[in-house]
């Protein structure tokens, strides 16, 4: 089936968008002392789809909506899907109100962000988290959505799901790459409460061996850097931190790791996971002289916690779903590195 036919036949599966609601301003809340895990999903539960950052057309979410319906879930399409305000999925007010409505609606058990891009930081301070705090639900996405993961973890202590979004689902499931299908399936497994365990594809001799246990936090490295000192700044003490990035020069990655070090985020980690790092090539006359391994090991050489490179998370096909805010064990040995949910 070609994409045009697929789109036309699938449009009938999409739910009508709800009307916007007014947003009540609220400051950040004090962090919870204990992790709070939203209820895992069961057949018949509803997943809302919204665009808090970049724009996406309605046909762009059809493969994801269709597959999640096949998983047994109902789909509610937010009204920002199909909207566009330059690069954004609607104006700041529209994106904030759409996400607010899904956060507040008790019938919605999970919220999938349609794509990343840029824009979450423009709306996060205007969101009211009271109903979400009282009735937690899974917030799903990565890249720019790191803003929401970090803000929720810091201020509410509620687990979220770092994973691929609607724009990463294959157009035709049956002919999709097996690895792509496996990463998409990891979203379903994570949402339904299955125990998750991932192993880096091959042992990197530059890994620092050891075992760590702690809550898993992290996301896009550049985004974490921009949140430093804000109400969404991530607390990493005693936790397993994972980072990934794309489209950055090595000197920029070095600067980001200096930010992590100088702000104390590397001092008291339980462990560090470095995922996919798609690096821009330096100009021939401006070579940085260090690779990603040099950069990380320079900043962590004084610490004894385990460090794992080349983990399957990030802007790449092997981007598996990770439950942020939940306790995990990281084991890095000479045989490989494994991350397991507890």
Backbone torsions as a table, in degrees:
resi	resn	phi	psi	omega
1	UNK	NA	128.8	179.4
2	UNK	-79.3	167.6	-173.0
3	UNK	-62.6	-39.9	-177.7
4	UNK	-61.1	-46.3	179.3
5	UNK	-65.1	-40.8	179.8
6	UNK	-60.5	-44.7	-179.8
7	UNK	-61.7	-46.6	-177.2
8	UNK	-64.1	-39.4	-177.5
9	UNK	-76.3	-20.5	-175.8
10	UNK	-94.8	-15.1	-176.6
11	UNK	-58.8	-30.5	-178.5
12	UNK	-67.5	-14.6	-178.3
13	UNK	-82.6	-13.1	-174.3
14	UNK	-82.2	136.5	178.0
15	UNK	-77.8	155.6	177.7
16	UNK	-71.7	144.8	179.3
17	UNK	-74.6	147.6	177.4
18	UNK	-83.0	169.9	178.5
19	UNK	-82.4	149.8	179.3
20	UNK	-67.3	154.3	175.9
21	UNK	-121.4	162.7	178.1
22	UNK	-71.5	149.2	-179.5
23	UNK	-106.1	131.7	176.4
24	UNK	-98.5	124.2	179.8
25	UNK	-67.7	143.8	177.8
26	UNK	-151.2	142.6	176.4
27	UNK	-78.7	179.5	179.0
28	UNK	-71.0	153.0	-178.6
29	UNK	-101.0	154.9	176.0
30	UNK	-64.7	145.3	-177.9
31	UNK	-65.6	144.4	176.2
32	UNK	-74.6	150.9	179.4
33	UNK	-86.8	-13.5	-178.9
34	UNK	-136.0	140.0	-179.5
35	UNK	-60.9	144.0	178.1
36	UNK	-121.7	123.2	-175.8
37	UNK	-104.3	121.9	177.2
38	UNK	-60.7	154.7	177.0
39	UNK	-58.9	137.3	175.3
40	UNK	-71.3	152.2	-173.3
41	UNK	-80.5	151.1	175.5
42	UNK	-130.8	162.7	-179.3
43	UNK	-53.2	136.1	-178.7
44	UNK	97.0	-15.0	177.7
45	UNK	-68.9	156.0	-175.6
46	UNK	-104.9	135.3	173.7
47	UNK	-111.8	125.3	175.8
48	UNK	-92.2	147.4	179.2
49	UNK	-121.2	130.6	-178.0
50	UNK	-145.1	166.4	179.3
51	UNK	-121.3	85.6	-179.8
52	UNK	-79.1	-7.4	-177.6
53	UNK	-127.8	-108.0	-177.0
54	UNK	-73.7	163.8	-178.0
55	UNK	-82.1	155.3	172.7
56	UNK	-149.0	138.6	177.2
57	UNK	-77.5	159.8	-175.5
58	UNK	-60.4	-37.2	-179.8
59	UNK	-66.8	-19.8	-179.6
60	UNK	-71.2	-18.6	-179.6
61	UNK	-100.9	-4.9	-173.7
62	UNK	-61.1	-45.9	178.2
63	UNK	-57.9	-41.9	179.7
64	UNK	-67.1	-46.8	-179.4
65	UNK	-61.5	-41.3	-179.3
66	UNK	-64.4	-46.6	-178.3
67	UNK	-66.2	-41.8	-179.6
68	UNK	-66.1	-30.2	172.2
69	UNK	-67.1	-37.9	176.9
70	UNK	-66.4	-26.8	174.6
71	UNK	-71.8	-12.3	178.2
72	UNK	107.4	8.2	-177.8
73	UNK	-101.1	151.1	171.6
74	UNK	-85.2	153.7	-178.0
75	UNK	-122.5	132.3	171.5
76	UNK	-117.7	122.9	-176.5
77	UNK	-94.7	119.2	177.8
78	UNK	-68.2	157.1	-173.3
79	UNK	-78.3	-4.7	173.5
80	UNK	-78.8	-15.0	177.7
81	UNK	-69.5	120.2	-176.3
82	UNK	96.8	-12.3	176.3
83	UNK	-86.2	154.7	177.7
84	UNK	-150.2	128.5	171.9
85	UNK	-126.2	90.5	-170.5
86	UNK	57.0	-119.9	-177.9
87	UNK	-82.0	-11.3	-172.5
88	UNK	-92.6	158.4	176.1
89	UNK	-83.6	59.0	-174.3
90	UNK	103.7	173.9	178.1
91	UNK	-67.9	167.1	176.4
92	UNK	-55.4	-43.8	-178.7
93	UNK	-63.8	-42.1	-179.5
94	UNK	-66.2	-42.8	-179.0
95	UNK	-68.0	-38.9	178.8
96	UNK	-65.7	-45.8	-177.3
97	UNK	-66.7	-37.8	179.5
98	UNK	-65.3	-46.4	177.4
99	UNK	-64.5	-39.4	179.3
100	UNK	-60.3	-42.1	-179.7
101	UNK	-62.3	-41.0	179.5
102	UNK	-71.2	-35.3	176.3
103	UNK	-63.7	-36.0	-174.1
104	UNK	-86.0	-24.1	-173.1
105	UNK	-74.9	115.6	-178.0
106	UNK	-67.8	-17.3	179.2
107	UNK	-76.4	-20.2	-179.9
108	UNK	-88.6	121.2	-175.6
109	UNK	-101.2	-12.7	177.4
110	UNK	-156.5	150.8	-180.0
111	UNK	-125.1	116.2	175.7
112	UNK	-98.7	124.9	173.5
113	UNK	-77.9	132.5	-171.3
114	UNK	-68.1	-34.4	179.5
115	UNK	-164.9	174.7	177.3
116	UNK	-97.3	-123.9	-176.6
117	UNK	103.0	-114.5	175.7
118	UNK	-155.8	142.9	174.3
119	UNK	148.9	-20.6	-175.3
120	UNK	-62.5	-36.3	-178.5
121	UNK	-66.4	-22.1	-179.8
122	UNK	-75.4	-15.6	-175.4
123	UNK	-120.3	-14.1	-169.4
124	UNK	-62.3	-36.1	-177.0
125	UNK	-74.1	-13.6	178.8
126	UNK	-95.5	1.6	-178.8
127	UNK	-85.5	144.2	174.6
128	UNK	-102.9	121.3	-172.9
129	UNK	-100.4	7.3	-172.7
130	UNK	-59.4	-50.6	-177.6
131	UNK	-70.7	-35.6	176.6
132	UNK	-63.4	-40.0	179.1
133	UNK	-65.6	-39.2	-179.7
134	UNK	-73.3	-32.7	-178.9
135	UNK	-134.9	80.3	-175.2
136	UNK	-62.5	149.7	175.4
137	UNK	-142.9	161.7	-176.5
138	UNK	-76.2	127.1	173.5
139	UNK	-102.6	125.0	-168.0
140	UNK	-120.1	132.4	174.5
141	UNK	155.6	178.2	176.4
142	UNK	-150.8	-169.7	-178.9
143	UNK	63.9	-117.6	179.8
144	UNK	-61.0	-23.6	-179.6
145	UNK	-70.1	-8.3	172.0
146	UNK	-53.9	-30.9	176.4
147	UNK	-55.6	-47.6	-177.5
148	UNK	-71.8	-41.3	176.8
149	UNK	-57.1	-48.8	-176.2
150	UNK	-66.5	-42.6	-179.1
151	UNK	-63.6	-44.6	-179.0
152	UNK	-66.0	-43.7	-179.6
153	UNK	-63.4	-43.8	-176.5
154	UNK	-68.0	-42.8	-170.0
155	UNK	-100.4	-23.0	-174.4
156	UNK	-122.7	-20.0	-179.6
157	UNK	67.1	25.8	-177.8
158	UNK	-101.4	135.5	-179.3
159	UNK	-67.7	145.6	177.7
160	UNK	-134.3	171.1	-176.2
161	UNK	-117.4	113.0	176.3
162	UNK	-87.3	111.8	-175.9
163	UNK	-161.3	175.3	172.2
164	UNK	-58.2	160.4	-178.1
165	UNK	-121.6	-173.2	-173.9
166	UNK	-55.6	-37.7	-175.7
167	UNK	-73.5	-1.0	178.3
168	UNK	-106.6	-1.2	178.0
169	UNK	-76.8	141.4	179.7
170	UNK	-70.0	146.3	178.8
171	UNK	-62.0	-42.1	-179.7
172	UNK	-125.3	112.2	-172.9
173	UNK	-63.3	-43.8	-172.5
174	UNK	-62.5	-30.2	-177.4
175	UNK	-104.8	10.3	-177.6
176	UNK	-72.3	157.3	176.0
177	UNK	-59.9	133.7	-177.9
178	UNK	-56.0	-37.7	179.1
179	UNK	-67.8	-39.5	176.6
180	UNK	-61.6	-43.3	179.0
181	UNK	-63.4	-39.3	-178.8
182	UNK	-64.7	-40.3	179.1
183	UNK	-68.1	-36.9	177.0
184	UNK	-67.3	-41.0	177.8
185	UNK	-61.7	-29.4	179.4
186	UNK	-64.6	-26.6	176.0
187	UNK	-64.7	-47.4	179.1
188	UNK	-60.5	-44.7	-178.9
189	UNK	-62.6	-42.4	-179.6
190	UNK	-65.6	-40.8	-178.0
191	UNK	-69.5	-28.3	-176.6
192	UNK	-96.3	3.2	170.9
193	UNK	93.0	11.9	178.3
194	UNK	-68.7	150.9	175.7
195	UNK	-69.6	132.7	-175.5
196	UNK	-108.8	136.5	176.8
197	UNK	-146.8	127.3	-178.3
198	UNK	-128.5	145.0	178.0
199	UNK	-124.4	132.8	174.0
200	UNK	-59.0	141.1	-170.9
201	UNK	-56.5	-39.2	-179.6
202	UNK	-147.2	151.1	179.6
203	UNK	-70.1	130.0	174.8
204	UNK	-96.3	122.8	-176.0
205	UNK	-63.7	-13.1	177.6
206	UNK	-89.6	-4.8	174.4
207	UNK	-57.6	149.5	172.8
208	UNK	-103.5	116.5	-172.6
209	UNK	-73.2	157.9	178.8
210	UNK	149.3	176.4	179.7
211	UNK	-126.3	137.6	-179.0
212	UNK	-137.0	145.6	175.1
213	UNK	-130.7	132.0	179.4
214	UNK	174.3	173.2	176.3
215	UNK	-67.6	141.4	-179.6
216	UNK	-90.7	127.4	178.7
217	UNK	-140.2	162.4	175.0
218	UNK	140.6	-153.4	-178.2
219	UNK	142.9	-145.7	-177.7
220	UNK	-68.8	125.5	-172.9
221	UNK	-63.3	-45.4	-179.8
222	UNK	-61.6	-41.0	179.9
223	UNK	-65.5	-42.5	177.6
224	UNK	-60.4	-38.4	178.0
225	UNK	-61.4	-42.8	-176.9
226	UNK	-70.4	-17.8	-179.6
227	UNK	-88.1	-8.9	-177.1
228	UNK	-56.2	130.1	178.9
229	UNK	81.6	-1.0	-179.3
230	UNK	-98.0	177.9	177.9
231	UNK	-68.7	-9.9	179.5
232	UNK	-106.9	9.4	-177.3
233	UNK	-61.3	131.4	-174.0
234	UNK	-78.7	135.7	173.8
235	UNK	-93.3	120.8	-175.8
236	UNK	-109.2	-1.6	-175.4
237	UNK	-59.1	125.2	177.2
238	UNK	72.9	11.7	-174.1
239	UNK	-114.6	163.4	173.3
240	UNK	-92.8	116.3	-176.9
241	UNK	-99.4	130.8	172.3
242	UNK	-118.8	143.7	-179.5
243	UNK	-137.4	152.6	176.5
244	UNK	-154.0	161.9	176.4
245	UNK	-165.0	170.5	-179.2
246	UNK	-151.2	147.5	173.4
247	UNK	70.2	26.4	179.7
248	UNK	-115.1	147.4	173.2
249	UNK	-75.5	157.4	-179.6
250	UNK	-60.0	-38.6	179.4
251	UNK	-63.5	-32.7	178.6
252	UNK	-70.8	-40.2	175.9
253	UNK	-62.3	-40.6	177.6
254	UNK	-60.0	-43.1	179.3
255	UNK	-63.5	-38.8	179.5
256	UNK	-65.8	-40.2	178.6
257	UNK	-70.7	-31.6	172.4
258	UNK	-63.9	-36.5	176.8
259	UNK	-61.6	-45.2	178.0
260	UNK	-60.3	-41.4	-177.8
261	UNK	-70.8	-46.5	-175.2
262	UNK	-71.0	-23.6	176.7
263	UNK	-91.1	5.2	175.4
264	UNK	81.9	6.6	-175.4
265	UNK	-74.7	-13.8	177.3
266	UNK	-98.8	-10.1	-170.3
267	UNK	-67.6	-43.3	-170.9
268	UNK	-123.1	33.7	176.3
269	UNK	-68.1	155.1	167.9
270	UNK	-85.3	-34.5	179.7
271	UNK	-169.6	162.6	-178.2
272	UNK	-129.6	131.2	177.7
273	UNK	-118.5	125.6	176.1
274	UNK	-108.1	115.6	-178.7
275	UNK	-90.0	-148.8	-178.5
276	UNK	-64.2	136.4	178.3
277	UNK	-133.7	94.6	177.6
278	UNK	-85.4	108.7	-170.4
279	UNK	-99.6	137.4	171.2
280	UNK	-73.8	143.1	178.7
281	UNK	-74.0	131.1	176.9
282	UNK	-65.6	145.2	170.4
283	UNK	-58.3	147.7	-174.8
284	UNK	-58.3	-31.4	-177.8
285	UNK	-93.4	7.0	-179.6
286	UNK	-138.8	48.7	179.8
287	UNK	-67.1	132.9	-178.0
288	UNK	-74.6	-36.3	174.5
289	UNK	93.4	-4.1	176.7
290	UNK	-131.9	144.5	175.0
291	UNK	-96.6	-179.2	-175.2
292	UNK	-62.7	-34.4	-179.8
293	UNK	-68.4	-43.1	176.6
294	UNK	-58.4	-44.5	-177.0
295	UNK	-60.5	-48.9	-176.8
296	UNK	-69.2	-45.7	-176.7
297	UNK	-67.1	-31.3	175.7
298	UNK	-62.0	-38.3	-176.1
299	UNK	-83.3	-16.3	-175.2
300	UNK	-117.5	6.7	-173.4
301	UNK	-63.5	-24.6	-178.1
302	UNK	-88.4	-1.1	-177.8
303	UNK	-106.6	152.8	-176.5
304	UNK	-99.6	-5.5	-176.0
305	UNK	-71.6	157.5	-179.6
306	UNK	-69.2	146.0	177.0
307	UNK	-129.3	128.1	-178.2
308	UNK	-118.9	130.6	175.9
309	UNK	-103.9	162.6	171.7
310	UNK	60.4	38.3	179.6
311	UNK	-79.4	147.0	-175.2
312	UNK	-76.8	67.9	174.9
313	UNK	-147.9	140.3	177.4
314	UNK	135.5	-165.1	-178.6
315	UNK	-80.8	69.5	-175.4
316	UNK	-158.8	168.0	-176.2
317	UNK	-65.6	-36.4	179.5
318	UNK	-89.0	67.8	179.8
319	UNK	-113.2	94.6	-173.8
320	UNK	-88.3	155.8	-179.3
321	UNK	-71.9	130.3	178.4
322	UNK	-124.3	131.2	180.0
323	UNK	-88.0	100.6	-179.2
324	UNK	-71.3	143.2	177.5
325	UNK	87.1	-6.9	177.7
326	UNK	-100.7	152.3	-177.6
327	UNK	-71.7	135.4	178.4
328	UNK	-134.7	163.6	170.4
329	UNK	-118.0	129.4	175.2
330	UNK	-107.7	123.8	178.7
331	UNK	-121.5	116.5	178.9
332	UNK	-116.0	112.8	179.7
333	UNK	-125.9	-179.6	178.3
334	UNK	-70.8	-9.7	178.3
335	UNK	-93.9	-15.7	-178.5
336	UNK	149.4	-172.6	-178.8
337	UNK	-128.9	132.1	-178.7
338	UNK	-131.4	136.9	175.9
339	UNK	-116.3	125.1	-174.7
340	UNK	-129.8	133.2	175.8
341	UNK	-74.8	144.9	-178.3
342	UNK	-110.3	NA	NA
